[in-house]
Amino acid sequence: MKIVQVEKALEKCYNLYMNYEQIFKNIDDILWKESGCSNELDYVEQTSWILFLKYLDDLESERSDEYELQGKEYKRIIKEEFRWNNWACPKNAKGEIDHKNAMTGDDLTNFVNLKLFPYLKNFKTTAATPDTLEYKIGEIFFELKNKIVSGYNMREILNYADDLHFQTTTDKHEMSHLYESKIHKMGNAGRNGGEYYTPRPLIRTIVKVVNPKIGNTIYDGACGSAGFLCEAFNYLNEKANTVDQKQTLQKSTFYGKEKKGLAYIIGIMNMIFHGVEAPNIQHTNTLAEDLAQIQQRDRKDIILANPPFGGKERSEIQQNFPIKTGETAYLFMEHFIKMLKAGGKAGVVIKNTFLSNMDNASIALRRELLENCDLHTILDLPSGVFTGAGVKTVVLFFEKGKPTEKIWYYQLNLSRNLGKTNPLSEEDLSGFVELQKTFSHSENSWSLDVKDLTPETLDLSVKNPNKKEERSFREPSAIIAEMQELNKQADSVLKELGSTTLTDRRN
């Protein structure tokens, strides 16, 4: 009997997913024809604000029903005129869309641009505090612009969106999968879309190894599409058995910061679809904060992050950090070390050149990490993990509060090349997860004593002592990417030398 019930439940989930997937496809097809939208980033952005308003209407309806059962009256956030069933999809007596009274064409776009968006933007100034849903509404619509020029296209999209629902756990689960799929496609689309997507199998593996607990505060200062925060929520939500624990996950566990407007919106939406009603994500430039101003109350128990590769920061931003460097990822590393509580744990993705660069900033940052944290694990990833990035990366696992004595390395050696059609899987990383529990040695894993490092350079390069011979061939894209990276490093060193020489002459 139970097997039959499970099969029926799985069939229901599958049918729901296929139905929702078709709706997403239909919306994308319309946006493809829309003159105001030109790529996957636009598709995600425009789909997001429409889905958010449908989600908001379902949430308010659900809360209203709950209050009514308790004999209370629920005061809705959104005024009558701006509720989904009044402007987007008015219904007739049968509960079907009232096509006679549903706005379309210029009437619809004028309402959205001149009334709806200004009304929703205003929540940013009228909300009581930044951690409320009202403030998130204001933030989202303060950042967004409607790019759907045709009111007829918008009418079609709204009609499709009306068939999406957010009331049940199953609804939200399927929506989160589909939204993640859109973010993935956006990342694969090139341009700057890849900034927002870290492969989910890698994130889930990092979360498993760091192993956060309910009650920990979890932080990502470069959260992008909030993939780390979403996967950490999934991981802990399965362990939350009480109302208090679930409330803790909703209100006081996950914290993020994001500089870019579109990424901020996508991150908020992604967390909402995963089940966090009012995500604690701030739209701010994390690196603009003076490191000296971070207090104990600001620090977090867990940091999970993949800071941007290859970014460069202005000199005024660098003044916020004791170790001066233009490399964005390195400044984030300084920030993360400062933001961790004593005993706090981190899993951070970074370019593998961090381990071996010989410029002053790189050496100083490695020294800072090794002296103030226990860098217990380095996971060396192959090329192709990040689609289109063309760089090799490592994951640093560390705990703050005691110096590093021994580092356990794991080199992920796969028998295939990774790419768009052959992505990284959790199964690929299962051996790493198992061996890391006991820091066991194998063909792909070994340990390094910090006392054996050259003190002047602290070179942490991945050098597998068990590897008999290097692979004969590498992907051309990987070779070109490495050459470009070496050229950048050379330019940086030459600039530094030129600056030093000029200063010496002046003195």
C-alpha positions in Angstrom: 0.0 0.0 0.0 2.8 2.4 1.0 4.6 1.7 -2.3 1.5 2.6 -4.3 1.1 5.8 -2.3 4.8 6.8 -2.9 4.4 6.0 -6.6 1.3 8.2 -6.8 3.1 11.0 -5.0 6.1 10.8 -7.3 3.8 10.8 -10.3 2.0 13.9 -9.0 5.4 15.7 -8.5 6.6 14.7 -11.9 3.4 15.9 -13.6 3.5 19.2 -11.6 7.1 19.7 -12.6 6.4 19.0 -16.3 3.5 21.4 -16.2 5.5 24.2 -14.5 8.4 23.5 -16.9 6.2 24.0 -19.9 4.9 27.3 -18.4 8.4 28.5 -18.0 9.2 27.5 -21.6 6.1 29.3 -22.8 7.1 32.5 -20.9 10.6 32.3 -22.4 9.2 31.9 -25.9 7.2 35.1 -25.5 10.2 37.0 -24.0 12.3 35.9 -27.0 9.9 37.8 -29.2 9.9 40.8 -26.9 12.0 43.7 -28.2 13.0 44.9 -24.7 14.6 41.5 -23.8 17.8 40.3 -25.6 19.3 37.5 -23.5 18.9 35.0 -20.7 19.8 37.6 -18.1 16.8 39.7 -19.3 14.6 36.6 -19.3 15.4 35.7 -15.7 15.0 39.4 -14.6 11.6 39.9 -16.2 10.3 36.5 -15.2 11.5 37.2 -11.6 9.4 40.2 -10.9 6.2 38.6 -12.3 6.8 35.4 -10.3 7.5 37.5 -7.2 4.2 39.2 -7.4 2.3 35.9 -7.9 4.2 34.5 -5.0 3.4 37.5 -2.8 -0.3 37.2 -3.6 -0.4 33.4 -2.8 1.5 34.1 0.5 -0.9 36.8 1.5 -3.9 34.6 0.7 -2.4 31.8 2.7 -1.8 34.1 5.7 -5.3 35.5 5.4 -6.8 32.0 5.6 -4.6 31.1 8.6 -5.7 34.3 10.5 -9.3 33.6 9.7 -9.1 30.1 11.2 -7.7 31.7 14.4 -10.6 34.2 14.4 -8.3 37.1 13.5 -8.2 39.6 10.7 -5.1 39.7 8.5 -4.0 43.1 7.3 -2.6 42.7 3.8 0.6 44.3 2.7 -0.5 45.1 -0.8 -3.5 47.5 -1.4 -6.6 46.2 -3.2 -5.8 48.0 -6.5 -2.4 46.4 -6.8 -3.2 42.8 -5.9 -2.6 40.1 -8.5 -6.3 39.2 -8.9 -7.2 42.8 -9.6 -4.6 44.1 -12.1 -2.8 41.0 -13.4 -5.5 38.3 -13.7 -9.0 39.4 -12.6 -11.4 36.4 -12.2 -15.0 35.9 -13.1 -17.6 34.0 -11.0 -16.2 30.7 -12.1 -12.7 31.5 -11.0 -11.4 31.8 -14.5 -9.5 34.8 -16.0 -12.0 37.6 -16.8 -10.7 38.5 -20.3 -13.2 41.3 -20.7 -11.8 43.2 -17.7 -8.2 42.1 -17.9 -6.0 45.0 -19.0 -3.9 44.5 -22.1 -1.9 46.5 -24.6 -0.9 50.1 -23.6 -3.4 50.1 -20.8 -1.5 47.3 -19.1 2.1 48.6 -19.7 1.0 52.1 -18.6 -0.4 50.7 -15.4 2.7 48.6 -14.6 5.2 51.4 -15.4 3.3 54.4 -14.1 1.4 53.0 -11.1 2.4 49.5 -10.0 6.2 49.9 -10.0 6.2 53.4 -8.3 3.8 52.0 -5.6 6.0 49.0 -4.9 9.3 51.0 -4.9 7.8 53.2 -2.2 7.9 50.3 0.3 11.6 50.8 0.7 11.0 54.1 2.4 7.9 53.2 4.4 8.9 49.8 5.7 9.6 49.7 9.5 13.0 47.8 9.2 15.2 46.3 6.5 14.5 42.7 7.6 10.8 42.9 6.7 9.1 41.5 3.6 7.8 45.1 2.9 11.4 46.3 2.7 12.4 43.5 0.4 9.5 44.4 -1.9 10.7 48.0 -2.1 14.3 46.9 -2.7 13.4 44.5 -5.5 11.3 47.1 -7.4 13.7 49.9 -6.7 16.3 47.9 -8.6 14.1 46.6 -11.4 12.8 48.1 -14.6 10.0 46.6 -16.7 11.5 45.6 -20.0 8.4 44.1 -21.5 7.4 46.8 -24.0 4.4 45.1 -25.5 1.3 45.0 -23.3 0.0 42.1 -25.4 3.1 40.0 -24.7 2.8 40.9 -21.0 -0.9 39.8 -21.0 0.2 36.4 -22.3 2.9 36.1 -19.7 0.6 37.0 -16.9 -2.0 34.4 -18.0 0.7 31.7 -17.9 2.1 32.9 -14.6 -1.3 32.7 -13.0 -1.2 28.9 -13.4 1.9 28.8 -11.1 1.3 28.3 -7.4 3.3 28.7 -4.2 1.0 27.4 -1.5 2.3 24.0 -0.9 5.8 22.6 -0.1 5.6 20.6 -3.3 4.8 23.8 -5.3 7.8 25.6 -3.8 10.1 22.6 -4.3 9.3 22.4 -8.0 9.6 26.1 -8.4 13.0 26.2 -6.8 14.2 23.5 -9.2 13.0 25.4 -12.2 14.3 28.7 -11.1 17.8 27.1 -10.4 17.6 25.7 -13.9 17.0 29.2 -15.3 20.0 30.6 -13.3 22.1 27.7 -14.7 21.1 28.5 -18.2 21.9 32.2 -17.6 25.3 31.2 -16.4 25.9 29.1 -19.5 24.8 31.9 -21.7 28.1 33.7 -21.3 28.7 37.4 -20.8 28.5 38.1 -17.0 25.9 35.4 -16.4 28.5 33.0 -15.1 29.1 35.3 -12.2 25.9 34.2 -10.7 26.2 30.4 -10.8 28.4 28.0 -8.9 27.8 24.4 -9.7 25.3 23.0 -7.2 27.0 19.6 -6.7 30.1 21.6 -5.6 28.1 23.8 -3.2 26.3 20.8 -1.7 29.7 19.1 -1.2 31.2 22.2 0.5 28.1 22.4 2.8 28.4 18.7 3.7 32.1 19.1 4.7 31.6 22.3 6.7 28.6 20.7 8.3 26.7 23.7 9.8 24.3 23.2 12.7 20.9 24.8 13.5 21.6 27.9 15.5 24.8 28.8 13.5 24.8 32.0 11.6 25.8 31.5 8.0 27.2 34.2 5.8 28.1 34.8 2.1 29.5 38.3 1.4 29.5 37.7 -2.4 26.3 35.8 -2.6 25.3 36.2 -6.3 22.2 34.0 -6.8 22.5 32.8 -3.2 23.3 29.3 -4.2 25.4 28.7 -1.0 22.6 30.1 1.3 19.9 28.1 -0.5 21.8 24.8 -0.3 22.7 25.4 3.4 19.0 26.1 4.0 18.1 22.8 2.3 20.7 21.0 4.4 19.5 22.4 7.7 15.8 22.4 6.9 15.8 18.6 6.8 17.1 18.5 10.3 14.7 21.1 11.7 12.0 19.3 13.7 10.4 22.0 15.9 8.6 25.3 15.2 11.4 27.2 17.0 14.1 25.6 14.8 12.2 26.4 11.6 11.7 30.0 12.9 15.5 30.2 13.5 16.2 29.2 9.9 13.7 31.8 8.7 14.8 34.7 10.8 18.3 34.4 12.2 20.5 32.0 10.3 21.3 33.2 6.7 23.0 36.4 5.8 24.2 37.6 2.5 25.5 40.7 0.7 25.6 41.4 -3.0 26.8 44.4 -5.0 25.1 43.9 -8.4 21.4 44.7 -8.7 20.3 41.8 -10.9 22.2 39.3 -8.8 20.7 40.7 -5.7 17.2 40.3 -7.1 17.9 36.8 -8.3 19.4 35.8 -4.9 16.3 37.1 -3.0 14.0 35.2 -5.4 16.0 32.0 -5.2 15.9 32.0 -1.4 12.1 32.7 -1.4 11.5 29.8 -3.8 13.6 27.6 -1.6 11.4 28.5 1.4 12.9 31.6 3.1 10.1 34.2 3.2 12.2 37.4 3.9 15.8 36.7 3.1 18.5 38.7 5.0 20.4 39.7 1.9 21.7 43.3 1.7 22.3 45.1 -1.6 25.7 46.6 -0.9 29.4 46.5 -1.9 30.9 44.3 0.8 34.4 45.5 0.1 33.4 49.2 0.7 33.2 48.4 4.4 36.2 49.2 6.5 37.6 46.0 7.9 38.6 47.8 11.1 34.9 48.6 11.8 33.8 45.0 12.0 32.7 44.2 15.6 32.2 40.9 17.4 28.4 41.3 17.0 28.9 41.3 13.2 30.8 38.1 13.0 29.3 34.8 11.9 29.8 31.1 12.7 29.9 29.8 9.1 31.1 31.3 5.8 30.3 29.7 2.5 31.4 31.6 -0.6 32.8 31.8 -4.1 34.0 35.4 -4.5 34.3 36.8 -8.1 37.3 35.7 -10.1 39.6 38.2 -11.7 37.9 41.4 -10.5 40.0 44.5 -9.8 39.2 47.1 -7.1 40.0 50.8 -7.0 42.6 52.2 -4.6 40.0 53.8 -2.3 38.5 50.3 -1.8 41.9 48.8 -1.0 42.3 51.4 1.8 39.7 49.4 3.8 42.1 46.5 4.1 45.5 46.0 5.9 46.8 43.9 3.0 46.6 46.1 0.0 45.8 44.4 -3.3 43.6 45.1 -6.4 42.5 41.4 -6.6 38.8 41.2 -5.6 38.9 37.6 -4.4 41.9 38.3 -2.1 40.1 41.3 -0.5 37.1 39.0 0.1 39.4 36.5 1.7 40.6 39.2 4.1 37.0 40.1 4.8 36.0 36.5 5.4 38.8 35.8 7.9 37.8 39.0 9.8 34.1 38.1 9.7 34.5 34.6 11.2 33.9 34.1 14.9 36.6 32.3 16.9 35.9 28.6 16.2 34.0 29.5 13.1 34.3 27.4 10.0 34.5 28.3 6.3 34.5 26.8 2.8 35.7 29.2 0.2 36.3 28.7 -3.6 39.3 30.7 -5.0 41.6 30.5 -8.0 44.4 28.1 -7.5 47.0 30.8 -8.2 46.3 32.0 -4.7 48.3 29.1 -3.4 51.5 30.0 -5.3 51.6 33.7 -6.4 54.8 35.4 -5.3 53.7 39.0 -5.0 53.8 40.6 -1.6 50.0 40.7 -1.1 49.6 37.0 -1.9 52.3 35.9 0.5 51.0 38.2 3.2 47.5 36.8 2.8 48.6 33.2 3.0 50.6 34.1 6.1 47.5 35.7 7.6 45.4 32.6 6.8 47.9 30.1 8.2 48.7 32.0 11.4 45.1 32.9 12.3 43.2 29.9 11.0 43.5 26.2 10.7 43.6 25.6 7.0 42.9 21.9 7.4 41.7 21.0 3.8 42.4 22.1 0.2 40.3 20.5 -2.5 42.0 20.9 -5.9 39.4 21.0 -8.8 40.0 20.3 -12.5 39.5 22.7 -15.3 35.9 22.9 -16.6 34.1 23.0 -13.2 33.1 26.6 -13.9 31.6 26.7 -17.4 33.3 29.4 -19.5 35.5 30.7 -16.7 38.7 29.0 -18.1 40.4 29.0 -14.7 41.5 26.3 -12.2 40.1 26.6 -8.7 40.6 25.2 -5.3 38.3 25.1 -2.2 39.8 26.2 1.1 38.3 24.7 4.2 39.5 26.4 7.4 38.6 27.1 11.0 39.4 30.4 12.8 41.2 30.6 16.1 44.3 28.4 15.9 47.3 28.3 13.5 47.6 25.7 10.8 49.9 22.8 11.5 49.0 20.3 8.8 47.1 20.6 5.5 45.2 17.7 3.9 45.1 17.9 0.1 42.7 16.2 -2.2 43.2 16.4 -6.0 40.0 15.6 -8.0 41.3 13.6 -10.9 38.5 12.6 -13.3 38.7 10.3 -16.3 36.7 12.8 -18.5 36.8 16.5 -19.4 34.2 18.7 -17.8 32.1 21.1 -19.7 28.5 22.3 -20.5 27.4 18.9 -21.6 29.4 17.0 -19.1 29.2 18.9 -15.8 30.5 18.0 -12.3 28.4 15.7 -10.3 28.1 14.9 -6.6 29.2 11.4 -7.3 32.5 12.8 -8.7 33.1 14.3 -5.2 31.9 11.4 -3.1 35.4 10.0 -2.6 36.6 13.4 -1.4 33.8 13.6 1.2 34.5 10.2 2.5 38.3 10.5 2.8 38.1 14.0 4.3 36.3 12.7 7.4 39.5 11.1 8.5 42.0 13.0 6.4 43.1 9.6 4.9 45.9 9.3 2.4 45.2 7.8 -1.1 46.4 8.1 -4.7 44.6 11.5 -4.8 45.1 12.7 -1.2 48.1 13.5 1.0 49.2 15.8 3.9 51.6 18.7 4.2 53.3 19.9 7.4 53.3 23.7 7.5 56.7 23.6 9.3 58.1 22.2 6.0 57.1 25.3 4.0 59.6 27.9 2.9 58.9 30.7 5.4 59.6 33.5 2.9 57.1 32.3 0.3 54.7 29.9 2.1 54.0 28.3 -1.3 51.0 26.0 -0.9 50.9 24.7 -4.5 49.2 21.4 -5.2 51.9 18.9 -5.8 50.6 15.4 -5.6 53.5 13.1 -4.4 51.5 10.0 -5.5 51.0 11.1 -9.1 53.5 9.2 -11.2 53.1 11.2 -14.4 51.3 14.3 -15.6 48.5 14.0 -18.2 49.9 14.4 -21.7 47.3 16.7 -23.0 45.4 19.7 -21.7 42.5 21.6 -23.1 43.6 24.5 -25.3 41.2 26.8 -23.5 42.8 25.9 -20.2 46.3 26.6 -21.5 45.2 30.0 -23.0 43.5 30.9 -19.7 46.6 30.1 -17.7 48.8 32.2 -20.1 46.4 35.1 -19.7 46.5 34.8 -16.0 50.3 34.7 -16.0 50.4 37.8 -18.2 48.1 39.6 -15.7 50.4 38.6 -12.8 53.4 39.8 -14.7 51.8 43.2 -15.5 50.8 43.5 -11.8 54.4 42.8 -10.7 55.8 45.3 -13.2 53.4 48.0 -12.1 54.4 47.3 -8.5 58.1 47.5 -9.3 57.6 50.7 -11.3 55.7 52.3 -8.5 58.4 51.2 -6.0 61.2 52.6 -8.2 59.4 55.9 -8.7 59.0 56.2 -4.9 62.7 55.4 -4.3 63.7 58.2 -6.8 61.4 60.7 -5.1 62.9 59.8 -1.7 
